[in-house]
């Protein structure tokens, strides 16, 4: 897989593996399936891996590290996140999103010292001596603390060469715009806010990122599942999708079928077409899902689909389409 340049800092593969599913997001994953999933991604040439303490409350980091420790360190890029410290909570209980997770539970901490502890603990779970990218994770209700504490710590780590790039990972674009204006970041992980169902990043975030050469790691291209399979009960942004969103997803699915292609292929390739997007991250819980996602990147989506998509007003007219349409 050819590499691309991320924010003039790193050479990365344009497809990455997101590891939230390997932490048991929505359903439990065995150690064996997790290892097979990562190994399949590696065999397909994927060399970018994104994780976080939140994913399975440390489980995803441990599983990813178990595989990556067997590889040459310079052969892959890994990002993890700060802003949550994992602390023992007593009884395991059942988490709403992560099944089979550890007994630890996340506590928000966007302070300078909290971030430094978070990095040290992530390295311990990964079993690696360094990560390449650190992202402030979901500081929606902690914007001031993130700027005064977390980003100050990340800049220090970047300046001393501990990490190569810093940024933030969020499910919204508005706060990322403010971070782009206030903090010298290298990249953002934007989840679910630039898809066939939501092009909110077009107005402000993508223009400022292009102007400042801030790379975009784009996650959630299937909007938590609705753009993979728009069935009853499908998820959008981690919750059960509303009826209106489900109708739109099914309209997109019908259009794909009309043109002899797959909704997942259209969703994946639409996201890649924007010049602000450097890496598309897709989550998977099985080796078969990894292979399918990689195939969706290459499947033919006829030009007629993209033309009709625009003619019917199903996407923002400012959105670039594959093939320069």
C-alpha positions in Angstrom: 0.0 0.0 0.0 1.5 3.3 -1.0 2.2 5.8 1.7 1.0 9.4 1.9 2.4 12.4 3.8 0.5 13.5 7.0 0.9 17.1 7.9 4.6 17.2 6.7 5.4 15.0 9.7 4.9 11.3 8.9 4.5 8.9 6.0 1.4 6.8 6.6 -0.9 4.4 4.8 -4.1 6.1 3.5 -6.2 3.4 5.1 -5.9 2.8 8.9 -7.4 0.3 11.4 -9.5 1.8 14.1 -9.5 -0.4 17.2 -12.7 0.5 19.1 -14.4 -2.7 17.9 -11.4 -4.7 19.2 -12.2 -3.2 22.6 -15.7 -4.8 22.4 -17.7 -1.8 21.0 -21.3 -3.0 20.9 -20.3 -6.7 21.1 -17.6 -8.8 22.7 -14.6 -9.9 20.7 -12.3 -12.7 21.6 -8.5 -12.4 21.9 -8.1 -14.8 19.0 -10.4 -12.8 16.7 -8.7 -9.5 17.8 -5.3 -10.9 16.9 -6.6 -12.3 13.5 -8.2 -8.9 12.7 -4.9 -7.0 13.3 -2.9 -9.6 11.4 -5.2 -9.4 8.4 -4.9 -5.7 8.3 -1.1 -6.0 8.4 -1.2 -8.6 5.6 -3.2 -6.2 3.5 -0.5 -3.5 3.9 -2.2 -1.4 6.5 0.4 0.3 8.7 -1.6 2.9 10.5 -3.3 1.9 13.7 -5.5 4.1 16.0 -6.4 3.3 19.5 -7.3 4.9 22.9 -7.6 4.1 26.6 -11.4 4.4 26.2 -11.7 1.4 23.8 -12.5 -1.5 26.1 -11.0 0.5 29.0 -7.5 -0.5 28.0 -8.4 -3.8 26.2 -7.8 -2.5 22.7 -4.4 -1.0 23.6 -3.3 -4.3 25.1 -4.5 -6.3 22.1 -3.0 -4.0 19.6 0.3 -3.8 21.4 0.5 -7.6 21.7 0.7 -7.8 17.9 2.7 -4.7 17.1 5.5 -5.6 19.5 6.3 -8.5 17.1 6.9 -6.0 14.3 9.8 -3.7 13.5 8.9 -0.4 15.2 9.7 1.8 12.2 7.3 -0.2 10.0 4.1 1.2 11.5 2.4 4.3 12.8 0.3 4.3 15.9 -1.9 7.0 17.5 -3.5 6.9 20.9 -5.4 9.4 22.9 -5.3 11.4 26.2 -7.9 12.9 28.4 -9.2 9.8 30.2 -7.3 7.9 33.0 -8.4 4.3 33.7 -8.9 3.6 37.3 -10.2 0.6 39.2 -14.0 0.8 39.9 -14.7 -2.3 42.0 -17.3 -4.5 40.4 -17.0 -5.0 36.6 -20.6 -4.1 35.9 -21.9 -3.9 32.3 -20.9 -0.9 30.1 -23.5 0.5 27.7 -21.0 0.4 24.7 -18.0 -1.8 25.5 -18.7 -5.5 26.1 -16.2 -7.7 27.8 -14.2 -4.7 28.9 -11.8 -4.6 31.8 -13.0 -3.6 35.4 -11.2 -0.2 35.0 -13.4 2.8 34.2 -12.3 6.0 32.5 -12.1 9.3 34.4 -11.8 12.6 32.5 -8.5 14.4 33.2 -7.3 17.0 30.7 -4.6 18.5 33.0 -1.0 18.6 32.1 0.0 16.1 34.7 -3.0 13.9 33.9 -2.0 13.8 30.2 1.6 12.8 31.1 0.3 10.0 33.3 -2.1 8.9 30.5 0.8 8.6 28.0 2.9 6.6 30.4 0.0 4.2 31.2 -0.8 3.8 27.5 2.8 2.8 26.7 2.6 0.3 29.5 -0.6 -1.3 28.1 0.8 -1.3 24.5 4.2 -2.5 25.6 5.9 0.0 23.3 8.5 2.6 23.9 6.7 5.3 22.0 3.7 6.3 19.9 3.8 8.5 16.9 0.6 10.6 17.4 -1.2 11.8 20.5 -4.7 13.1 20.3 -6.8 14.9 22.9 -9.9 12.7 23.1 -13.4 14.1 23.3 -12.8 17.3 25.3 -16.4 18.5 24.5 -17.1 19.7 28.0 -13.5 20.5 28.9 -12.3 22.9 26.2 -10.5 25.3 28.5 -8.8 22.5 30.3 -7.7 21.0 27.0 -6.1 24.2 25.8 -4.4 25.1 29.1 -3.4 21.6 30.2 -3.6 18.8 27.6 -2.3 20.6 24.6 0.5 22.2 26.6 1.6 18.7 27.6 1.4 17.4 24.1 3.4 20.4 22.7 6.1 19.6 25.2 6.1 16.0 24.1 6.3 16.9 20.5 9.0 19.5 21.1 11.3 17.1 22.9 10.8 14.4 20.2 8.7 12.0 22.3 6.0 12.1 19.6 5.9 13.3 16.1 2.5 14.8 15.8 -0.3 16.0 18.0 -4.0 17.0 17.7 -7.4 16.1 18.8 -10.0 13.4 18.2 -13.7 14.3 18.3 -17.2 13.6 17.0 -17.8 17.3 16.2 -16.0 19.8 14.0 -16.9 23.1 15.6 -14.5 22.8 18.5 -11.8 21.4 16.2 -12.0 24.7 14.3 -11.3 26.6 17.5 -8.4 24.3 18.3 -7.0 24.9 14.8 -7.1 28.6 15.4 -5.6 28.5 18.9 -3.1 25.6 19.0 -0.3 24.5 16.7 -1.7 21.1 15.9 -0.6 18.7 13.2 -3.8 16.6 12.7 -7.3 15.9 13.8 -9.2 12.7 14.0 -12.8 13.5 12.9 -15.3 10.8 13.5 -18.6 10.6 11.7 -18.8 14.3 10.7 -17.9 13.8 7.1 -19.9 11.0 5.5 -22.6 10.5 3.0 -25.1 11.4 5.7 -23.2 14.3 7.3 -21.0 16.9 5.6 -20.7 19.3 8.5 -17.0 19.6 8.2 -17.2 21.3 4.8 -18.0 24.7 6.0 -15.2 25.6 8.4 -13.0 22.7 9.5 -11.8 21.4 6.1 -10.9 24.9 4.8 -8.9 25.9 7.8 -7.1 22.5 7.8 -6.2 22.8 4.2 -4.9 26.4 4.8 -2.9 25.4 7.9 -1.8 22.0 6.5 -3.5 20.1 9.3 -4.1 16.5 8.3 -7.4 14.8 8.8 -7.7 11.2 10.0 -11.3 10.4 9.1 -13.2 7.9 11.2 -16.8 6.8 11.4 -17.2 6.7 7.6 -20.1 4.3 8.0 -21.6 6.5 10.8 -21.5 3.6 13.4 -23.1 1.1 11.0 -26.0 2.8 9.3 -24.0 3.2 6.1 -22.8 -0.4 6.2 -26.3 -1.9 6.6 -29.3 0.5 7.0 -31.5 -2.1 8.7 -34.0 -1.5 11.5 -32.1 -0.7 14.6 -29.0 0.4 12.8 -26.6 2.7 14.7 -25.8 6.3 13.9 -23.2 8.1 16.0 -23.3 5.2 18.5 -27.0 5.4 19.1 -30.0 3.8 17.4 -30.7 5.9 14.2 -33.7 8.1 14.0 -36.3 7.3 11.3 -35.3 10.2 9.1 -31.7 9.2 9.0 -32.7 5.6 8.3 -34.8 6.7 5.3 -31.9 8.7 3.9 -29.5 5.8 4.3 -31.9 3.5 2.5 -32.3 6.0 -0.3 -28.6 6.0 -0.7 -28.6 2.2 -0.6 -31.3 2.0 -3.3 -29.3 4.3 -5.5 -26.2 2.1 -5.1 -28.2 -0.9 -6.1 -29.5 0.9 -9.1 -26.0 1.5 -10.3 -24.7 -2.0 -9.4 -22.4 -1.0 -6.5 -22.3 -1.3 -2.7 -23.3 1.4 -0.2 -20.1 0.7 1.8 -17.9 1.3 -1.3 -19.7 4.6 -2.0 -19.4 5.7 1.6 -15.7 4.9 1.8 -14.8 6.5 -1.5 -16.8 9.6 -1.0 -14.8 10.3 2.1 -11.5 9.8 0.4 -12.3 12.2 -2.4 -11.9 15.4 -0.2 -8.3 16.7 -0.4 -8.3 17.5 3.4 -8.6 13.8 4.2 -5.2 12.0 4.6 -6.2 8.8 6.2 -9.5 6.9 6.4 -9.8 4.8 9.5 -12.2 1.9 9.5 -13.0 -0.3 12.5 -13.3 -4.0 12.3 -13.9 -6.9 14.7 -13.0 -9.8 12.4 -10.4 -10.5 9.7 -13.2 -10.8 7.2 -14.4 -7.2 8.0 -10.9 -5.8 7.5 -10.7 -7.5 4.1 -14.1 -6.2 3.1 -13.3 -2.7 4.1 -10.1 -2.8 2.0 -12.1 -4.2 -0.9 -14.6 -1.3 -0.6 -11.8 1.1 -1.2 -11.2 -0.5 -4.6 -14.7 -1.5 -5.8 -15.9 0.2 -8.9 -18.5 2.9 -8.2 -19.8 4.1 -11.6 -19.6 7.8 -12.4 -23.3 7.7 -13.0 -23.9 7.1 -9.3 -21.9 10.1 -8.3 -23.7 12.3 -10.9 -27.1 11.2 -9.7 -26.2 11.5 -6.1 -25.5 15.2 -6.7 -28.4 15.8 -9.1 -30.8 14.4 -6.4 -29.3 16.7 -3.8 -28.3 13.8 -1.5 -25.0 15.5 -0.6 -23.7 19.0 -0.2 -23.0 20.5 -3.6 -19.6 21.7 -2.4 -18.5 18.2 -1.6 -15.8 16.9 -4.1 -16.7 13.6 -5.7 -14.4 10.8 -6.8 -13.0 11.2 -10.3 -13.1 15.0 -10.0 -16.8 15.1 -10.6 
